[in-house]
Amino acid sequence: MVAGNQARMPAGLLKGVRTLTANIINEMGYAAELHREALIATSVVLFVFILIINLLLSLLKRRTG
């Protein structure tokens, strides 16, 4: 957990944070109802970010290769 795994708003750019993946994993065990739905929404956001990054890198690879 290089980022610090701290479940709070960071006070600055170099302060500790909790990544989306760590947030999902750490809280899924005791989440219920709306909390669980929020964690599922977080996983959808993470999936979309990864999908966009992969598509952009794939397009960049096609242009340079």
C-alpha positions in Angstrom: 0.0 0.0 0.0 2.4 2.7 -1.2 -0.4 5.3 -1.3 -0.9 5.0 2.4 -4.3 3.3 2.6 -5.9 6.1 4.6 -9.7 6.5 4.3 -9.9 10.2 4.5 -9.6 13.2 2.2 -6.0 14.1 1.6 -4.8 17.4 2.9 -2.3 17.8 0.0 -1.0 16.2 -3.1 1.7 14.2 -1.3 -0.5 13.0 1.6 -1.8 9.5 2.0 -4.9 8.3 0.1 -6.8 5.1 -0.4 -7.0 3.7 -4.0 -10.3 2.6 -5.5 -9.2 -1.0 -5.5 -8.2 -1.0 -1.8 -11.4 0.8 -0.9 -13.5 -1.9 -2.5 -11.6 -4.8 -1.0 -11.3 -3.3 2.5 -15.0 -2.4 2.9 -16.9 -5.1 0.9 -16.8 -7.6 3.8 -19.1 -5.5 6.1 -21.0 -3.4 3.5 -24.7 -3.7 3.3 -27.4 -2.3 1.1 -26.6 1.2 0.0 -22.9 0.9 1.1 -22.5 -2.3 -1.1 -24.2 -0.5 -4.0 -21.7 2.4 -3.7 -18.8 -0.1 -3.7 -20.2 -1.7 -6.8 -20.5 1.7 -8.4 -16.9 2.4 -7.5 -15.9 -0.9 -9.2 -17.8 0.2 -12.3 -15.9 3.6 -12.3 -12.6 1.7 -11.9 -13.5 -0.6 -14.8 -14.3 2.3 -17.1 -11.1 4.1 -16.2 -9.1 1.0 -17.0 -11.0 0.4 -20.2 -10.4 4.0 -21.4 -6.7 3.7 -20.6 -6.4 0.4 -22.5 -8.2 1.8 -25.5 -6.0 4.9 -25.6 -2.8 2.9 -25.3 -4.1 0.5 -28.0 -4.7 3.5 -30.3 -1.3 4.9 -29.5 0.3 1.6 -30.3 -1.4 1.4 -33.7 -0.2 4.9 -34.7 3.4 4.3 -33.7 3.6 0.7 -35.0 
